[in-house]
Amino acid sequence: MGFEISVKRAAPLDAPLLAALHASCFPRPWDEAAMARFIAGPDTLCLIASAADGSEVAPAGFLIARRAADEAELLTLGVTPACRRMGVGRALLQAATQALRASGAARLFLEVEAGNAAALALYRSLGAVEVGQRKAYYEHGADAAIFSLALSGGPADDGAALARRQA
C-alpha cells in the first residue's frame, strides 16, 4: 500500500512539532521559540507534511520560507529519515511555490549543501537553476549551491537569464 502525503500550514500550537521535526533532520536544531517566531511572522510560510499509510498518520517533514517584496527564500526544508524518498520534499515545495506565488512572490531562492544529491535533483526537477555558490559556507566546510526557481511559470522567467548574469 502506498503513502498519502498531506501538507498544511503550521499554526501557533505546532511550534513544538516543528522544533521536533527540525531536530530529527539536522544536528543543530532550532528551538520552539524560534519556530513560534517563524509561524507568527507575517511574511513567513511554515508548512508541515504528514504521511498516512492507511492506518497511521505521522509527521513527515516541514518547510519554512520567507517572502520579501516579490522574492522569497527557502530557510529550511527537512524530511524525517523514515519518510525520505517518498515525495514529501516535493509535496512541500509544490505547496510552498503555490502559496508564495499567490502571495505575490515571483522567484524563490534556495541554498543547499553542494554535495546533497537528493536535494539537488529535487530542485532541478522542479525547474530551479543554479545561479551561484558560496565556498566553505557550512560549518563543516562544505560549499553551498544557490538556486533560483521562477514562480511565475512563464518561459521568459525560467531562471536561465539570471544564471547567465551570475556567471
PyMOL commands that set and color helices and strands:
alter all, ss='L'
color gray80, all
select helices_A, chain A and resi 12-25+32-40+81-83+88-102+117-125+155-157+160-166
alter helices_A, ss='H'
color red, helices_A
select strands_A, chain A and resi 4-9+44-52+57-68+71-79+107-113+129-134+144-150
alter strands_A, ss='S'
color yellow, strands_A
deselect
rebuild
show_as cartoon
